[in-house]
Amino acid sequence: MAKRYAIILAAGQGTRMKSKLYKVLHPVLGKPMVQHVLDQVKAVNLDEVVTVVGHGADLVKEHLGKESQFVLQAEQLGTGHAVIQAEQLLKDKEGTTIVVCGDTPLITDQTYLDLFEHHEKNKSKATILTAKAPDPTGYGRVIRNENNEVERIVEHKDANENELRVAEINTGTYCFDNKALFEALQEVSNDNAQGEYYLTDIIEILKNKSAKVGAYVTPKFEETLGVNDRVALAQAEKTMKRRINEDHMRNGVTIIDPDHTYIHPDVVIEQDVVIHPGSVITGKSIIKTDAEIGPNTEIANCEVGEATVIKQSVATDSKIGDRVKIGPFAHIRPEANIGNEAKIGNFVEIKKSTLGDKSKVSHLSYIGDAQVGSNVNVGCGTITVNYDGKNKYLTTIEDDAFIGCNSNLIAPVTIGKGSYVAAGSTITKNVPGESLSIARAKQTNKEGYAARIKNRKKD
């Protein structure tokens, strides 16, 4: 099989976005547009990827890292000028080069593969990815001759009245014979309304040399959306959200209200999971079978175990075991590790802590920097006091311990196995196993004193 290369055009600032953030770094479902493009095109098994950067070059390089090589387009003089910046890396190589735009996040790897295969099967020098647009305004038109062969591409601003009526549009994605591409680029001029070097001019240049030029018409017009402003960005987000949700539903996931459920593209969800409205699942989260998420729950970069239920809560960068019940209104912060059959109730915050199997923190508690064993009961209002203003310390609660309500555990401290801490205690020393620890002021009752207080108020 011929070698395959890709050139990703990502140099434009995107002034219509009206943003400090460079256009291709604007996210669609949590992932920058250019990353979507790179992920999809790399799935076609490329030999080399070159990204053309300009505005925001350092940020784009930082984000894509070693997944691509980079060339700089210091001045933005058109798409042809952008592609020729890759000459130093690709010029003399044999094979097929795909040119894609970094602001087209919806095109799938299957469409890229279909384009490659159509191009190579027909042994063309150039193949344009085209589509039939319901409203082609603003798009370059694909002009065909009487034999239905591609003749040229005309930009909207340069098109005459007849050409403007053409519905077949250029999506901005192409396959080229690599050597033919760079040879033709030497002949591209900027004699047009924009004064730019159009990559599209290569089509006419190749035709004039009797080279074979074709087009692959994708039936999926919505994939070809180029994002140039915030309106198109929202449209891309909506389209991708629908696509992802439908894929999950076809794979056995119940999504009660797909229009109000947001699942990022790298999320893995197993069969028979139920997701309620208002849920947002992001990053590289994994949701295992029979889990129930939501309503109104945010999960980011978490592993959620089988048959676990999370309601009206937030969980980030954590591992949650099987048959766990969380919420409502709990906050699972980074580096939490929740064991099987644990319970975390309303207004509980867990941070950088391990909670063992069958342990319970039912309500109104903070557990931070703690190692909590199995079968532990943490009463309402308990706090692991982990921070002295400079350093953070560990609280250890061993198996089968019982922590009474409104207790303060001043770290570093250990509560031994099977021990009890009386309600209202402030624990500053280790508690041995199988002990009862009481650390609170002695109660004093002053009989009749309430009447004096009431009389004082009258005065």
C-alpha distance (Angstrom), angle and dihedral (degrees) to the residues before:
residue distance angle dihedral
M1 . . .
A2 3.80 . .
K3 3.76 117.4 .
R4 3.79 115.2 -100.0
Y5 3.79 128.9 -145.5
A6 3.79 135.1 179.2
I7 3.79 133.6 -149.6
I8 3.80 114.7 -163.5
L9 3.79 115.4 -161.0
A10 3.81 107.4 -143.1
A11 3.80 105.9 143.7
G12 3.80 102.4 103.8
Q13 3.79 122.1 105.5
G14 3.80 94.1 -148.0
T15 3.79 101.4 -135.8
R16 3.81 91.8 -174.4
M17 3.80 89.3 64.7
K18 3.83 87.2 66.2
S19 3.77 91.6 -148.7
K20 3.79 142.5 125.3
L21 3.80 87.0 -132.2
Y22 3.79 115.0 86.3
K23 3.78 112.5 -110.3
V24 3.79 101.3 -113.6
L25 3.82 90.9 50.9
H26 3.79 93.5 60.2
P27 3.81 106.3 113.0
V28 3.78 128.5 -119.5
L29 3.81 108.9 -163.1
G30 3.78 90.4 -14.2
K31 3.81 98.7 -50.3
P32 3.83 124.8 95.7
M33 3.78 113.7 -107.1
V34 3.79 93.3 -119.1
Q35 3.82 90.5 53.2
H36 3.80 90.1 54.3
V37 3.81 89.0 52.2
L38 3.80 93.2 47.6
D39 3.81 93.6 46.8
Q40 3.80 93.3 51.0
V41 3.79 97.8 43.3
K42 3.82 93.0 46.2
A43 3.80 89.0 56.8
V44 3.84 87.0 71.8
N45 3.84 89.2 70.5
L46 3.79 101.2 -108.8
D47 3.77 125.0 -169.3
E48 3.80 94.5 -146.4
V49 3.82 139.3 5.0
V50 3.80 124.1 -157.5
T51 3.81 120.7 -172.2
V52 3.79 118.3 -159.8
V53 3.81 108.7 -143.4
G54 3.77 132.6 -175.6
H55 3.79 121.8 142.1
G56 3.77 108.6 41.7
A57 3.80 90.9 9.5
D58 3.80 95.4 156.7
L59 3.80 93.3 49.4
V60 3.80 92.8 48.4
K61 3.81 90.6 48.2
E62 3.78 91.2 47.9
H63 3.77 91.9 51.5
L64 3.81 98.9 45.4
G65 3.79 93.9 36.9
K66 3.79 116.7 168.8
E67 3.79 94.1 -7.7
S68 3.81 90.5 89.6
Q69 3.78 144.5 22.0
F70 3.81 116.0 -122.8
V71 3.79 138.1 -141.8
L72 3.80 125.8 -175.9
Q73 3.81 125.8 -123.3
A74 3.80 98.1 -165.2
E75 3.82 93.2 -177.8
Q76 3.79 121.2 36.3
L77 3.80 101.5 -132.1
G78 3.79 99.5 152.6
T79 3.78 141.1 -67.8
G80 3.80 94.3 -70.5
H81 3.78 90.1 53.0
A82 3.81 89.3 49.2
V83 3.80 94.6 52.8
I84 3.78 93.8 48.2
Q85 3.81 88.6 61.9
A86 3.81 86.6 73.3
E87 3.79 91.2 58.1
Q88 3.79 93.5 99.2
L89 3.82 90.8 59.6
L90 3.82 103.5 36.0
K91 3.81 111.3 18.6
D92 3.80 100.4 106.4
K93 3.79 99.6 35.3
E94 3.79 124.9 114.1
G95 3.78 118.1 -130.7
T96 3.78 144.2 53.4
T97 3.79 124.9 -44.2
I98 3.78 123.2 -161.5
V99 3.80 117.3 -156.4
V100 3.80 114.6 -155.7
C101 3.79 135.5 173.1
G102 3.78 120.2 -117.7
D103 3.79 91.1 -138.4
T104 3.85 96.9 61.5
P105 3.82 101.2 86.1
L106 3.81 97.6 160.4
I107 3.81 100.9 65.5
T108 3.80 108.6 108.4
D109 3.77 130.4 -140.0
Q110 3.82 88.5 -112.6
T111 3.80 91.3 59.5
Y112 3.80 90.9 48.5
L113 3.81 89.7 49.3
D114 3.80 92.0 48.9
L115 3.82 89.4 51.4
F116 3.81 92.9 50.0
E117 3.79 92.8 47.7
H118 3.81 93.9 46.6
H119 3.81 90.3 49.7
E120 3.80 95.8 47.5
K121 3.80 95.1 41.2
N122 3.82 91.2 54.5
K123 3.83 92.5 42.4
S124 3.79 90.7 -132.1
K125 3.78 126.0 168.4
A126 3.80 89.7 -141.6
T127 3.81 134.3 12.9
I128 3.79 123.2 -172.5
L129 3.78 122.4 -149.9
T130 3.80 102.0 -133.5
A131 3.79 136.9 173.6
K132 3.79 139.1 -170.3
A133 3.81 106.4 -109.6
P134 3.82 122.0 -153.8
D135 3.81 86.4 -146.3
P136 3.82 112.2 17.8
T137 3.82 95.1 -174.9
G138 3.79 110.5 140.7
Y139 3.80 95.6 13.6
G140 3.79 127.6 111.3
R141 3.82 110.3 -107.6
V142 3.80 124.1 -127.5
I143 3.80 107.0 -134.3
R144 3.80 117.4 -156.0
N145 3.82 130.3 -170.4
E146 3.81 129.0 -127.4
N147 3.83 89.4 -80.6
N148 3.84 90.1 55.5
E149 3.79 90.5 -111.4
V150 3.80 120.0 141.9
E151 3.80 110.4 -101.2
R152 3.79 103.7 172.4
I153 3.80 146.6 -40.4
V154 3.79 119.4 -107.1
E155 3.79 120.3 -160.6
H156 3.80 114.2 -129.3
K157 3.80 93.6 -113.5
D158 3.80 91.3 52.0
A159 3.83 97.4 43.3
N160 3.81 124.4 109.8
E161 3.81 124.1 -137.3
N162 3.80 95.5 -87.1
E163 3.80 92.5 47.1
L164 3.80 91.6 50.2
R165 3.81 88.9 60.8
V166 3.81 91.5 62.0
A167 3.82 112.1 108.1
E168 3.81 97.9 -165.3
I169 3.78 106.9 95.7
N170 3.76 136.9 -168.5
T171 3.80 110.7 -114.5
G172 3.81 93.9 -160.5
T173 3.81 93.2 -112.4
Y174 3.82 121.4 111.7
C175 3.77 143.9 168.8
F176 3.80 118.1 -142.9
D177 3.73 139.1 179.7
N178 3.79 94.8 -107.6
K179 3.80 98.5 -131.8
A180 3.81 92.7 43.1
L181 3.80 89.0 52.2
F182 3.79 95.9 57.3
E183 3.79 93.9 40.3
A184 3.82 91.4 53.5
L185 3.81 92.3 46.1
Q186 3.82 88.7 67.4
E187 3.82 88.6 65.7
V188 3.80 98.7 48.5
S189 3.83 113.9 113.4
N190 3.80 133.5 -170.3
D191 3.81 96.1 -126.9
N192 3.82 96.8 131.8
A193 3.80 141.8 95.2
Q194 3.80 92.9 -82.2
G195 3.80 97.7 42.2
E196 3.81 89.0 -129.0
Y197 3.79 135.9 129.6
Y198 3.81 103.7 -109.9
L199 3.78 119.6 -153.4
T200 3.80 86.2 -152.3
D201 3.82 90.5 69.1
I202 3.80 87.9 72.5
I203 3.80 89.1 74.3
E204 3.80 93.0 62.6
I205 3.81 91.7 40.8
L206 3.80 91.1 54.9
K207 3.82 92.2 44.5
N208 3.80 90.4 53.4
K209 3.80 87.3 56.2
S210 3.82 90.2 51.9
A211 3.80 90.4 -113.0
K212 3.77 117.0 154.4
V213 3.83 113.0 -101.4
G214 3.78 122.5 -179.1
A215 3.77 142.7 169.9
Y216 3.76 133.5 -135.8
V217 3.81 109.5 -150.9
T218 3.79 108.9 -150.2
P219 3.81 114.2 -150.4
K220 3.82 88.7 -148.5
F221 3.80 103.3 80.8
E222 3.82 93.4 165.2
E223 3.82 89.7 64.0
T224 3.78 91.5 62.8
L225 3.81 96.8 63.6
G226 3.79 112.4 136.5
V227 3.80 113.0 -150.0
N228 3.80 111.8 -135.1
D229 3.81 102.3 147.5
R230 3.80 142.2 17.7
V231 3.81 92.4 -90.7
A232 3.82 91.4 58.2
L233 3.82 89.6 43.0
A234 3.81 90.3 57.8
Q235 3.79 90.1 46.5
A236 3.82 91.0 52.1
E237 3.79 90.4 48.7
K238 3.80 91.5 51.6
T239 3.80 93.2 47.2
M240 3.79 94.1 48.5
K241 3.80 92.3 45.1
R242 3.79 90.7 54.1
R243 3.80 92.1 46.8
I244 3.80 93.7 50.2
N245 3.80 94.3 44.9
E246 3.79 92.1 49.1
D247 3.80 90.9 50.5
H248 3.81 90.8 53.1
M249 3.79 92.7 46.8
R250 3.80 91.5 50.7
N251 3.81 87.6 51.6
G252 3.81 92.9 56.4
V253 3.81 105.4 -86.6
T254 3.81 119.4 133.1
I255 3.80 111.5 -137.5
I256 3.79 107.3 -178.2
D257 3.80 96.2 -160.6
P258 3.83 112.8 13.0
D259 3.79 92.5 -176.2
H260 3.80 90.3 64.2
T261 3.79 101.1 37.3
Y262 3.81 121.5 91.1
I263 3.79 119.5 -160.2
H264 3.80 121.1 172.5
P265 3.81 119.7 -132.3
D266 3.83 97.9 -109.1
V267 3.81 95.1 52.6
V268 3.83 117.2 115.7
I269 3.80 117.4 -151.0
E270 3.79 123.6 -179.3
Q271 3.80 127.7 -144.5
D272 3.81 123.0 -71.0
V273 3.78 95.2 22.3
V274 3.81 112.7 142.7
I275 3.80 119.1 -146.8
H276 3.79 119.7 -168.3
P277 3.83 126.9 -152.4
G278 3.78 121.0 -74.5
S279 3.81 94.4 30.1
V280 3.81 120.7 140.7
I281 3.82 117.1 -165.1
T282 3.79 114.8 -177.2
G283 3.79 146.6 168.3
K284 3.80 118.5 17.3
S285 3.79 95.8 -29.8
I286 3.81 120.4 159.4
I287 3.80 119.2 -154.6
K288 3.78 113.9 -168.5
T289 3.77 129.3 -145.9
D290 3.83 121.8 -63.5
A291 3.80 93.6 11.0
E292 3.79 118.3 141.7
I293 3.79 119.7 -146.1
G294 3.79 126.8 -168.7
P295 2.88 156.7 -68.6
N296 3.81 98.5 -130.7
T297 3.80 96.8 -3.7
E298 3.82 129.9 146.9
I299 3.79 120.3 -153.0
A300 3.81 121.7 177.8
N301 3.82 125.6 179.8
C302 3.80 93.9 -20.4
E303 3.77 135.2 138.8
V304 3.80 108.8 -138.3
G305 3.80 116.9 -165.7
E306 3.79 132.9 -133.6
A307 3.81 118.0 -63.5
T308 3.80 92.2 -1.2
V309 3.80 116.6 150.9
I310 3.81 121.6 -149.3
K311 3.81 117.6 179.5
Q312 3.82 130.1 -176.3
S313 3.79 91.6 -20.4
V314 3.81 143.7 118.9
A315 3.81 124.3 -126.2
T316 3.80 125.9 178.2
D317 3.83 135.0 -178.9
S318 3.79 94.5 -16.8
K319 3.79 143.7 119.2
I320 3.80 118.1 -122.6
G321 3.79 120.9 -170.5
D322 3.79 134.7 -138.2
R323 3.81 124.5 -62.6
V324 3.79 92.9 5.9
K325 3.80 120.5 155.6
I326 3.80 116.5 -147.2
G327 3.78 129.0 178.3
P328 2.84 162.8 -63.8
F329 3.79 97.5 -131.0
A330 3.81 99.5 -5.3
H331 3.80 124.6 147.2
I332 3.81 118.7 -145.9
R333 3.80 105.4 -169.8
P334 3.82 127.5 -164.3
E335 3.81 121.5 -56.2
A336 3.77 96.5 19.8
N337 3.79 116.3 146.5
I338 3.78 112.4 -164.2
G339 3.80 118.5 -167.2
N340 3.78 128.9 -138.5
E341 3.81 119.7 -69.3
A342 3.79 92.4 6.8
K343 3.78 121.9 148.4
I344 3.80 126.1 -141.1
G345 3.76 112.1 179.4
N346 3.77 139.6 -167.5
F347 3.80 120.1 -37.2
V348 3.80 94.2 3.4
E349 3.80 121.0 141.4
I350 3.80 121.7 -159.0
K351 3.80 118.9 -172.2
K352 3.82 129.8 176.4
S353 3.79 90.8 -23.0
T354 3.77 140.8 125.9
L355 3.80 118.1 -132.4
G356 3.79 113.6 -167.3
D357 3.78 129.7 -135.4
K358 3.83 115.8 -63.3
S359 3.78 93.4 3.0
K360 3.80 118.8 142.6
V361 3.77 133.9 -147.7
S362 3.75 97.8 171.2
H363 3.78 106.5 176.4
L364 3.79 150.7 -7.8
S365 3.81 98.5 3.6
Y366 3.80 140.0 126.8
I367 3.79 119.0 -143.9
G368 3.81 111.3 -178.6
D369 3.83 130.9 162.2
A370 3.77 90.9 -0.7
Q371 3.79 140.6 140.0
V372 3.79 106.9 -149.2
G373 3.79 117.7 -176.0
S374 3.78 131.5 -146.5
N375 3.80 126.0 -63.7
V376 3.79 92.6 14.2
N377 3.81 120.3 152.3
V378 3.80 115.4 -152.4
G379 3.78 112.4 -165.7
C380 3.80 127.7 -136.0
G381 3.79 116.2 -72.3
T382 3.82 96.6 16.0
I383 3.80 117.3 153.2
T384 3.78 130.0 -167.9
V385 3.79 99.4 -146.2
N386 3.79 97.9 -146.3
Y387 3.82 105.8 158.7
D388 3.80 129.7 67.4
G389 3.80 94.8 -176.8
K390 3.80 93.5 -89.6
N391 3.79 110.9 35.8
K392 3.80 136.8 28.6
Y393 3.78 122.5 -133.5
L394 3.79 137.8 -161.8
T395 3.78 126.9 -106.5
T396 3.82 115.8 -159.1
I397 3.79 120.8 -161.5
E398 3.78 111.5 -178.1
D399 3.81 128.6 -146.5
D400 3.82 120.6 -61.0
A401 3.81 94.8 8.9
F402 3.80 120.0 148.0
I403 3.81 119.0 -147.1
G404 3.78 114.4 -163.0
C405 3.78 123.3 -135.8
N406 3.80 121.7 -75.8
S407 3.80 95.0 15.6
N408 3.80 124.8 155.7
L409 3.81 115.1 -151.2
I410 3.83 106.5 -162.6
A411 3.80 107.8 -151.5
P412 2.94 139.0 -101.6
V413 3.78 87.4 52.1
T414 3.81 139.7 123.9
I415 3.79 126.7 -146.1
G416 3.79 106.5 -157.1
K417 3.78 127.6 -128.0
G418 3.79 114.7 -72.8
S419 3.81 93.9 2.9
Y420 3.79 128.4 143.0
V421 3.78 126.4 -138.9
A422 3.77 112.7 -159.7
A423 3.79 119.0 -124.2
G424 3.78 114.9 -90.6
S425 3.81 94.6 22.1
T426 3.80 126.4 144.0
I427 3.80 105.1 -151.9
T428 3.81 117.0 -157.0
K429 3.82 100.4 157.9
N430 3.78 133.6 54.3
V431 3.80 116.0 -86.0
P432 3.84 114.9 -139.6
G433 3.77 119.5 -129.6
E434 3.82 119.2 -82.1
S435 3.82 91.3 15.1
L436 3.78 136.4 127.6
S437 3.79 114.3 -132.5
I438 3.79 121.8 -163.7
A439 3.80 117.8 -178.8
R440 3.78 110.9 167.1
A441 3.79 138.4 107.0
K442 3.80 117.6 -84.7
Q443 3.81 111.8 -99.2
T444 3.82 116.6 -114.4
N445 3.82 122.9 -165.9
K446 3.82 119.0 -160.3
E447 3.77 105.2 -165.1
G448 3.80 116.8 -142.3
Y449 3.80 93.1 10.2
A450 3.82 93.1 117.3
A451 3.81 90.8 69.2
R452 3.83 91.1 57.1
I453 3.81 90.0 52.7
K454 3.78 92.0 50.4
N455 3.82 92.4 49.3
R456 3.81 90.5 49.5
K457 3.81 89.8 56.6
K458 3.82 90.7 54.7
D459 3.82 91.8 54.4
